[in-house]
Amino acid sequence: MEEQWDFQLLSRIVDSLVAFLSEFVDDWLANDMRVAVFKILLSWLVLSLIAIHFAWKVYGNTVNDMYYRQGTGGQNGGTPDTAPHLSGW
């Protein structure tokens, strides 16, 4: 009984996804103003994410070193890295 309910739910989800994708493809091929704006915004998003990824690869360690203090002082200057009564990882 449960298996049929799961299959119906999965079938309904797949049908909805296929319908959405087919409508999306039809709109994508229509080349109207909505699609042009969407393509521009999508490419801007993808290029921004790629730029952030490469910038983090280049400058990530520098940013991380600036955020965390190095040495025995700990993060707040006077506190140790771990509590003395707790074991370190």
N, C-alpha and C positions, 0 to 999 in steps of 0.2 A: 504494500500500500504506500509506504513512504517512498519507495523507489520511483513509482509513477508520478507522485507529486514533485519529486526532485527533477524528474525528466521534463515534466510540464513547465516548471519554473525555468529550467535551463533552456528549453525550447523557446519560451516566450522572450527570454533575454536575448537569445541569438537572433530571433526574428526582428526584435526591435533594433538591435545593432545593425543588422543587414539593411533594414529600411532606412535607418539614419544615414548609413554610409552611401547607399544608392542615391538618396536625396542630396547628400553632400557632393557626390561626384557630379550629379546633374547640375547643381549650382556652380561647381568649380568650372565646368566646361562651358557655362553660359557666358562668361566674360562680361558681366555687367559691372556696374560701379561698386556694388557691395563686394563682389569677388575681388576686384582690383584693390580695394581698400584692405580687405582681409589678407590678400597676398603680401601687400606692403607691410602690414603690421606683423604678420607671421615671419617674414624675412627679417624685420627689425628685431623681433624677439630672439630668433635663432642666432643672428649675428651678435647680439648683445650677450647671450649666454656663452657663445664661443669666446668672445673677447674677455668675459669675466673668468672663464675657465683658464685661458692662457695667462691672464694677468695674475691669477692666483698661483699658477704654477711658477711664475717668475718671481713674484713678490710675496708669496704666502709665508715663507719662512721669516722674512723681514718683519711682516706685520705680526706674526705670532711672537717673535722675539721682543717686539716693542710692547706687546700686551702683557706678557708674563715677564716678571723680573727674574733675572738670572742670579744665581748665588744662593747663600745659606739664609738670607733674610726672609725668604718666603714671598708670597704675593703682596702682602700688605706692608712690607718693610720690616716689621719686627716679629711677625708670627712665623713659627716653623712650618715646614711643608706638611708635616703630619703631627697629630696629637701624640704626646709622649706615652699615654696609656693605651693607645691603639696600635696594633701592629701594622706595618706598612705593607702594601700590596707587593 
